[in-house]
Amino acid sequence: MMKKIIKNISLIVILNMTLLACKKEISQIEKTDGISPVVTLSQSTVVLTSSNNNDTVSVIKWTPADFGYKAAVNYTVELVKDGNSFSTAKTISVGNSVQLKYTRAVLNESAIGLGIAAGTSGVINIRIKSSLSDSTFIYSSVSKLNITTYQVDFPALIVRGGNSWVTPLARTKGFVLTSPNYDGKYEGYINLPNADGWGGDALKLEVQSTGIQYGWGSSSTTMTAGSSGNLWFTPSPNYMKVNADINAGTVNFTPVKFYLSGDHNGWSTSATPMTFNSATNQWIATNVNFTAGNKFVFTSNGSYDISYKVNSEGKLVYAGPPSWAGSNISAPGTGSYTVILDLSAGDGRYTYKIQ
C-alpha cells in the first residue's frame, strides 16, 4: 500500500512540474499590444527635380517598437497614395533597420508607381509595420509626405521588327510601349506595315533597360523572354493598340481607327473620321467645324470602348471600360479647326492639339 501511495505522490509531483513548465513557456511568448514606432520624416514636403538624381532627398526614421520584452523586430515600410487603402500599399522590408533613405530618382519613380502622375503633386501616406512574426505585429501612426514629381522617360518595350520589317535601333516614337506605373504592364500604339506581304507582321518586344527580348510564347497572345520565335500580329497593314504584361507573359493587340465624336456631329462615332499620317505617327482630322461651347471625345471603331478624354489637368486619359474616366474635351471656340491625336510616345505620353 505504501508503495502505491508513494507512486501516486510522484505522479502528482511530475504533473505539477509539467504544468509549471508549460505556464513558464506560455509566459515567455505572451503577446502584447506593445509600443508602436514614432515616425519622423526629414521633410514633409518634397519638390523633386531631375538634377542630381542620386542625392538623398528624403529619410524616413522611426523609434524602435517595444513589445514588452526583448525580441528581434523586423520592420516594413508601407507606402500608399493618399485616399487609397493600405491593402494596396507598396511594401519595403528593411530588416531591423530603423530608417529608409530615398534618392531623388528612386523617390520619383516610387511616387509615380503609387499613382502620382509625373509632373504633378500628391500625398503619400506612410506607416511602419513592426513584426515579431506573421501573427504578431503593430503599426505606427500614418505620416504624410507631400511630393511633386518630375517628368521621366517611362520604362519601355522597344519594337524590334522581324523578317523584312526594319525598325529603329533607338527608342523612337511609334515603336515603343511604356509602363507609366512601373508595374510591368506596357501599352502603346504601333503601325503595322505588312512588311512581308503575309497579312501580319513579325516582331519582338525588348526591355529597354535590360535588353531582354520577348518573343512567341504558346499562342499569339502569350510571350516568353528569350524565345527564338517572333510574335505575330495580324491582320496587317493596321494601326494596333498593344498591351503587354511581362509578369503575366501576355500580349494583346487590337486594330483601331479613330474618330471625333461630339456636339459638332451629334455625337456620331463615325461621321468625323481621322486620317493616320505614317510620317508623323499622328491621327488628323481637318476642317472640323466647332461652335463655342462644343465638346468632343476621341472614339474608335464605332464605339467608346477605346476612347480618350481629358483629366482635371487637361491631359489626355483613357476613357473606356472599366473606369470610363475623364471629361469631354472643350473646343476652343467657333471656327474651322484641325485636330491632331498623337499616341506615338506610349502610355502616359498621349497628347492632342487643336489648331
C-alpha positions in Angstrom: 0.0 0.0 0.0 2.8 2.4 1.0 4.4 1.7 -2.4 1.2 2.7 -4.2 0.9 5.9 -2.2 4.5 6.9 -3.0 3.9 6.2 -6.7 0.8 8.4 -6.7 2.6 11.2 -5.0 5.4 11.0 -7.5 2.9 11.2 -10.4 1.3 14.3 -8.9 4.7 16.0 -8.5 5.6 15.2 -12.1 2.3 16.6 -13.4 2.6 19.8 -11.3 6.2 20.3 -12.6 4.9 19.8 -16.2 2.2 22.3 -15.7 4.6 24.8 -14.2 7.0 24.3 -17.2 4.1 24.9 -19.6 3.0 28.0 -17.8 6.5 29.3 -17.8 6.8 28.7 -21.6 3.5 30.4 -22.2 4.5 33.5 -20.2 7.7 33.8 -22.4 5.7 34.0 -25.6 2.8 36.1 -24.3 1.6 38.6 -26.9 1.3 42.3 -26.1 -0.1 45.4 -27.9 3.3 47.0 -27.5 4.5 50.5 -28.1 4.4 51.5 -31.7 7.2 53.2 -33.5 7.1 57.0 -33.8 7.8 58.1 -37.4 9.9 61.2 -38.3 10.2 62.5 -41.9 13.3 64.5 -42.8 11.0 66.8 -44.6 7.2 66.7 -45.0 7.2 68.4 -48.4 9.5 67.4 -51.3 9.6 69.1 -54.7 11.6 66.7 -57.0 13.7 67.8 -60.0 15.6 65.7 -62.5 19.0 67.1 -61.4 21.4 65.1 -59.1 19.3 62.0 -59.2 21.4 60.1 -56.8 21.3 62.6 -54.0 19.3 61.6 -50.9 16.3 63.8 -50.6 14.1 62.0 -48.1 14.8 60.0 -45.0 12.1 58.1 -43.1 13.1 57.3 -39.5 11.3 55.7 -36.6 11.8 54.8 -33.0 12.1 51.0 -32.2 8.9 49.2 -31.4 8.6 47.8 -27.8 6.6 44.6 -27.4 7.2 44.5 -23.6 10.1 42.0 -23.8 13.4 41.7 -25.6 12.8 40.3 -29.2 14.1 40.6 -32.7 11.8 43.0 -34.5 11.5 43.2 -38.3 10.3 46.5 -39.9 8.4 47.0 -43.1 7.7 50.5 -44.6 4.3 50.8 -46.2 3.6 53.5 -48.8 0.3 54.3 -50.5 -1.2 57.3 -52.3 -3.5 59.3 -50.1 -7.1 58.2 -50.5 -6.1 54.6 -51.2 -6.2 51.7 -48.7 -3.1 50.3 -47.2 -4.2 46.9 -48.5 -2.8 48.1 -51.8 0.4 49.6 -50.4 3.9 49.2 -51.7 6.0 47.5 -49.1 9.7 47.7 -48.4 11.3 45.3 -45.9 14.3 46.8 -44.1 15.0 44.1 -41.5 16.0 45.5 -38.1 16.9 48.9 -39.5 15.0 52.0 -38.2 15.3 54.2 -41.3 14.8 54.2 -45.0 16.6 56.7 -47.3 15.4 57.7 -50.7 17.4 59.2 -53.6 15.7 61.7 -55.8 15.3 59.3 -58.7 14.0 56.4 -56.6 11.5 58.5 -54.8 10.2 60.0 -58.0 9.8 56.5 -59.5 8.1 55.2 -56.4 5.7 58.2 -56.3 4.7 57.7 -59.9 4.3 54.0 -59.3 1.9 54.8 -56.4 -0.3 56.8 -58.8 1.0 60.3 -58.6 1.5 61.2 -62.2 4.8 62.5 -63.5 4.9 66.3 -63.3 2.1 66.6 -60.7 1.7 66.8 -56.9 0.2 64.4 -54.4 0.4 63.0 -51.0 2.0 59.7 -49.9 0.7 58.0 -46.7 3.5 56.2 -44.8 3.3 53.8 -41.9 5.7 51.3 -40.3 4.8 47.7 -39.6 6.8 46.2 -36.7 6.7 42.4 -36.7 7.8 39.6 -34.4 6.1 37.0 -36.6 3.3 36.8 -39.2 0.7 36.9 -36.4 2.5 39.3 -34.0 2.8 42.9 -35.3 1.9 46.5 -34.6 1.6 49.6 -36.8 2.8 53.1 -36.4 0.5 56.1 -36.9 0.3 57.4 -40.5 2.7 60.1 -41.6 2.1 62.2 -44.8 4.7 63.2 -47.4 3.7 65.9 -49.8 5.5 65.4 -53.1 5.8 66.9 -56.5 7.2 64.5 -59.2 9.0 65.3 -62.4 8.7 64.0 -65.9 10.8 61.0 -66.9 11.1 58.5 -69.7 8.9 55.7 -68.6 10.2 52.1 -68.7 9.8 50.9 -72.2 9.5 47.9 -74.5 11.1 48.7 -77.9 9.6 47.2 -81.0 12.1 45.0 -82.9 10.8 44.2 -86.3 11.2 40.6 -87.6 11.7 39.2 -91.1 11.6 42.1 -93.6 10.3 44.7 -91.1 13.2 47.0 -90.2 12.6 49.2 -87.1 14.8 51.9 -85.4 17.5 50.7 -83.1 17.0 53.6 -80.6 13.8 54.3 -78.7 11.6 56.0 -81.2 8.0 57.3 -81.2 5.7 54.9 -82.9 7.9 51.9 -82.0 7.5 51.9 -78.2 5.3 50.6 -75.4 5.6 52.3 -72.0 4.8 51.4 -68.4 3.8 54.7 -66.6 3.0 52.8 -63.4 6.3 50.9 -63.3 4.4 47.7 -62.8 5.5 45.6 -65.8 2.4 46.4 -67.8 3.1 48.3 -71.0 0.9 50.0 -73.6 1.4 51.8 -76.9 0.3 52.0 -80.5 2.1 50.5 -83.4 1.5 50.9 -87.2 2.0 47.5 -88.8 3.3 47.8 -92.4 2.6 44.2 -93.6 6.3 44.1 -94.4 6.4 40.5 -95.8 3.0 40.7 -97.5 1.6 37.8 -95.5 -1.2 39.8 -93.8 0.7 40.0 -90.5 4.0 41.3 -89.0 6.7 39.6 -87.0 8.3 41.3 -84.1 9.9 41.0 -80.7 9.5 43.4 -77.7 12.7 44.4 -76.0 13.0 45.7 -72.5 14.9 49.0 -72.9 16.8 48.8 -69.6 18.0 45.2 -69.8 17.9 44.2 -73.5 15.8 41.2 -72.7 13.6 40.3 -75.7 10.1 38.8 -75.6 9.0 36.6 -78.4 6.5 33.9 -79.2 5.0 32.1 -76.2 2.5 29.3 -76.5 0.0 31.3 -78.6 -0.4 34.6 -80.4 -1.4 36.3 -77.1 1.4 35.0 -75.0 5.1 35.9 -74.9 8.3 34.4 -73.4 11.6 36.1 -72.5 14.4 34.8 -74.7 12.1 33.0 -77.2 13.7 32.4 -80.6 10.3 32.8 -82.3 8.8 36.1 -83.2 5.5 37.5 -82.0 3.0 37.6 -84.8 0.5 40.5 -85.0 -2.3 40.2 -87.5 -4.1 41.5 -89.6 -1.8 44.0 -91.2 -1.4 46.6 -92.5 -3.1 48.0 -89.5 -2.8 50.5 -86.6 -2.7 48.5 -83.4 -3.3 49.2 -79.8 -0.9 46.9 -78.0 -0.9 45.8 -74.3 2.0 43.7 -73.0 2.4 42.3 -69.4 5.9 40.9 -68.8 5.0 39.5 -65.4 2.0 37.6 -66.8 3.7 36.8 -70.1 0.7 38.1 -72.2 0.3 40.4 -75.2 -2.9 41.7 -76.7 -3.4 43.8 -79.8 -6.4 45.4 -81.3 -6.8 47.2 -84.7 -8.1 50.7 -84.3 -9.3 53.7 -86.4 -10.1 56.9 -84.6 -12.9 59.4 -85.0 -14.1 62.6 -83.4 -17.5 62.3 -81.6 -19.1 65.4 -80.2 -21.6 68.2 -80.3 -20.4 69.2 -83.8 -21.7 65.9 -85.3 -24.5 64.9 -82.9 -22.0 62.6 -81.1 -21.8 60.3 -84.0 -19.0 57.7 -83.7 -18.5 57.6 -87.5 -19.3 61.0 -89.0 -15.9 62.6 -88.4 -13.1 60.1 -89.3 -9.5 60.9 -88.6 -6.7 60.0 -91.0 -3.4 58.4 -90.0 -0.2 60.1 -91.1 2.5 57.4 -91.1 5.3 60.1 -91.4 4.4 61.8 -88.2 2.6 58.8 -86.5 -0.4 61.1 -85.8 -4.1 60.9 -86.4 -5.5 64.1 -88.1 -9.0 65.5 -88.8 -9.1 68.7 -90.8 -11.9 71.3 -91.4 -13.7 70.3 -88.2 -16.4 73.0 -87.6 -16.9 73.7 -83.9 -19.2 76.2 -82.3 -18.3 77.9 -79.0 -19.2 75.6 -76.1 -18.9 72.4 -78.2 -17.3 69.4 -76.6 -15.9 66.2 -78.1 -14.2 62.8 -77.5 -11.7 60.7 -79.4 -13.5 57.4 -80.2 -12.6 54.4 -82.2 -14.1 51.6 -84.2 -17.6 53.0 -83.9 -17.7 52.9 -80.1 -16.3 54.3 -76.8 -14.5 51.1 -75.8 -11.2 52.6 -76.8 -11.7 56.3 -76.3 -9.9 59.3 -74.9 -11.0 62.3 -72.9 -9.1 64.7 -70.5 -8.5 64.7 -66.8 -8.8 67.7 -64.4 -5.4 68.9 -65.6 -6.3 68.8 -69.3 -4.2 65.8 -70.1 -5.4 63.0 -72.3 -6.6 59.9 -70.5 -8.1 56.6 -71.4 -11.9 56.8 -71.2 -13.0 53.3 -71.9 -14.0 50.4 -69.6 -13.9 49.6 -66.8 -13.3 53.1 -65.3 -14.9 55.3 -68.1 -12.7 58.1 -66.8 -12.2 61.7 -67.9 -14.2 64.6 -69.1 -15.3 65.7 -72.6 -12.8 67.9 -74.4 -13.8 71.5 -74.9 -13.5 73.1 -78.4 -11.6 76.4 -78.4 -14.5 78.4 -79.9 -16.4 78.9 -83.1 -14.4 78.1 -86.3 -12.9 75.5 -88.5 -10.1 73.6 -86.9 -7.5 70.8 -87.4 -7.5 68.3 -84.6 -4.4 66.1 -84.0 -4.1 63.0 -81.9 -0.6 61.7 -81.1 -0.3 58.3 -79.4 3.2 57.5 -80.6 5.2 58.1 -77.4 3.5 55.3 -75.4 1.1 55.2 -72.5 1.3 58.2 -70.2 2.5 60.4 -73.0 -0.6 60.5 -75.3 -1.3 64.1 -76.5 -3.7 66.1 -78.7 -3.8 69.6 -80.1 -6.4 71.8 -81.8 -5.2 74.3 -84.3 
